Amino acid sequence: MTAKIIDAQTIGERLRTLRGTKSQKEVGDAIGVTAMAISQYERGERVPSDSIKVALARYFNSTVEAIFFTF
């Protein structure tokens, strides 16, 4: 099975939903990026690097596949 890439807007929506009431700064501090980077991911302006994808998945108690590759 080949993994399909979902668009940056969908990834952003998922990240916003997962973040819930936490601030972008709180999430960024926890995974080692700036609040601006989190904001850009959530707006679909940037897609996180693989290492940041792993950190986000761990932080949100999820998997990289569930956040970034599952339709």
Secondary structure, DSSP 8 states (H G I E B T S, - for coil): -------HHHHHHHHHHHHTTS-HHHHHHHHTS-HHHHHHHHTTS----HHHHHHHHHHTTS-HIIIII--
